Amino acid sequence: MDELVKEVIPLLQYLIPGFLTAWIFYSLTAFKRPDTFGQIVQALIFTFVIHGAVLIVKAALLWIGSNWFMIGQWDVKAEASWSFVISVLLGLLSCYWATNDKLHTWLRNRDITKQTSYPSEWYSTFARHERFVVLHLNDERRLYGWPSEWPSDPSSGQFVIEGPSWLESKGERPFGADFVVIDSSKVQWVEFTHAVSE
């Protein structure tokens, strides 16, 4: 048992930066966590990128130290510190790319992909088309307002509608609240609009 622990602990220490990056990514984005195997694969990929970046930083700092000035000595602590810094930066950078669609827009403009960076078409539509919505509820009522928040998956979660109004045949009837929360299971479909349409 002691031999197994001696072999596993260095492996875990090696993989921790990748797991930290994956944790940051899934904590700050609407993407669902993959299964355990998928998480391990992603941690391995992140670990590979992180350790490659640490090697580049090490080479650059050693070159600066040998040609200009020396800040300190490259040791295990320096390597661990740089691994931590790069894993956090990589996690935040991944979140940035996944939540603003800039990378995928650039790739789409060059016909490399047709995908967006968002976790689903549902989420992409709400994120890319900021406008008022009409929620068509299961009981035939219609709720109009600004979607402050929406579920990342249409099958679960809630809508938070700001400045809600009921749309009726006679016109718009204010809800009497600043916000209303509607369970997505009560929504039949969503209409995007700029103004109230009858």
N, C-alpha and C positions, 0 to 999 in steps of 0.2 A: 504494500500500500504506500509506503514511504517513497518508493521508487517512482510510482505513478504520480504522486504529488510533486516530486522534484521535476518530472517531465512536463506536467500540466501547467504549473505556475509560470514558468518562463514563456510558454505559449500564450497564456492569457495576458501576461504583461505585454507581449508583442501585439496582441489583437485589441487591447483596450482602446487605443486611439481610434481605430475603425468603428468600434462599438459606440464610442462617445459621439463621433460624427453622425452615425446613423440615428442615435438617440436624439441628437439636436434636430436633425432633419424631420423625423416623424413627430417630434413634440411641437414643432413650429409650423407645420404644414397640414393641409387637409388630407394628405395621402394616408391610406390605411396601411398599417404594418403588415408586411408579408408573414408567412408562416415561419417557424423557427429556422428551417433550412434556408429560406430566402433571406432572413436577417443575417445568418452566418455568412452567406455568399456576399451580401452587400458589405458587411463588416470587413471581409477579406479584400474586396475591391478597394474600399476606402483605406484600409491598412496599407495596401500596395502603393496607392497614390501618396499617402502621408509619408511613408518611409522613403519613397523616391524624392519627395520634396525636402525631407530632412537631409538626405545625401547632398542635394543641390545647395542647401543652406550651409551645410558643413564645408563643402568645397569652397563656396564663396567666402565664408568667414576665415577659413585657413589661408586662402589666397590674400585676403585683406591683411591678415595678421602677419604674413610673411613679407608683404610688399610695403605696407604702410605702418599700421600700428596694431598692437595686440590688446584686445579687451580682456581676455581671460583664456583659460585652457579648455579645450574641447574634451569633455569627459561624459560619463554616464548621466550625470545631472543635467548637463547642457543638452544632451540628446533627448532626454525625457521632457525637458522644458519645451524644446522646439517641437517635439511630437505633440504635446498638449496644445501649444499655440496653433500649430497648423491644423490639428484636428478640429478645434473650435472654429477657426476661420473657414475651413473647408465645409463644415456643417452649415455655417451662416451663409456662405456663398451658394451652396446647394439650395438652401431655402430661398434665397434671392432669385436664383434662376427658375425655380419651380413655381414661384408665386407671381412673377410679372410677365412671363411668356416672351421675354425679349430674345433669349437664345433660340427658342423654337420659331419665333417670327423671322429671325435672320435665316434659319435653316429652311423655313417654308418659302421665303423669297428666292432662294436658290434651288428650289425644287428637290431638296434633299429629303424632306419629310412633309407629311400632311398633318401631323400630330400637333397638339398644343402641349404646353407643359403642365396643364391642369389635370387633376385626377380623374375627371369624367367630363362628358359633353355638357352635362347638367351644370356642373360647377363652372365650366368654361363660359357658358352662356351668361350666367349671372355676373361673373367677374369681368367679362369683356363688354357687356352692354348695360352700363349703369343707367337705369331709367325706372320710371314708375311701373308697377305691375298690377295686374288684376288676377287675383286668385279665384279660380272657379272651384267652389267647394262641392263636395259630394251631394249636399242637400240642395243644389241648384242656386244657392246664394253666391254673390260675387263681392269680394273685398278688394278695394282699391287703396294703394298707398306706396310708400317708398320702402323697398326691402333693405333694412339696416343689416340684417343677418339672414342667412338662408342655410338650409342643411347641405352638407357636402354630398349627400346621397339622397336621391328622391324618395327612397323607401323608409327613411328614418330621420328623425330630427324635427326641428321647428323653424318656422319663419318668424322673424321679428319685423313687423310692419309699422313704420313710423307714419303718423298722421293718417290713420286708417279711416276709410269711409265705406259704407255699404252702397253698392250700385243697385238701384232699383229702377223699375220702368218709369217712375216719375222723375228720376234724376238721382243725384248724389245725396246721401244722408250721412252726415258726420257720425263717427262712432262714439265720440264723447271721451276719448282717451288719447294720450300722446303716442302710446305704443300698444300693440296687441301681439300676442304670441299665438300662432296657429300651428297645430301639429300637422306635419306633412302628410300623414295618412288621411287627413280630412280634405286634402287638396286633390281635385281631379286633374286639373291642368293649369298652367300659368300663361298669362298673356302679357307680353311686354308692350308698353305704350308710353307716349310722351304726355298725353292728356287723357282725360276721361272720355271714353267713346261709348256711344249708345248703340 
